């Protein structure tokens, strides 16, 4: 399966095999901003297999990093490694892409 098949025509977060925190963050940030964000883990033991184990390196990530793909299938943002606040970080990125204000930018709950 191609990563383009995973993306389709919606915001999609792709993570390495250890990206569980980013998967939850995608759901939380999407709910706060009212936008659907699909999320997929890629790698050993993940929902999407990576038989050669090359995907994180090719994507410029470590196993706990993530990248956000826009609905037009362009990479909008990348976190090469884990974040201390993945939901807040992703919410700020999505809000910027959507030209909206984010509660996370104004001291709200993130």
Helices and strands as residue ranges (DSSP letters): H 3-7, E 11-15, H 20-33, E 37-41, H 55-59, E 66-69, E 75-79, H 86-97, G 103-106
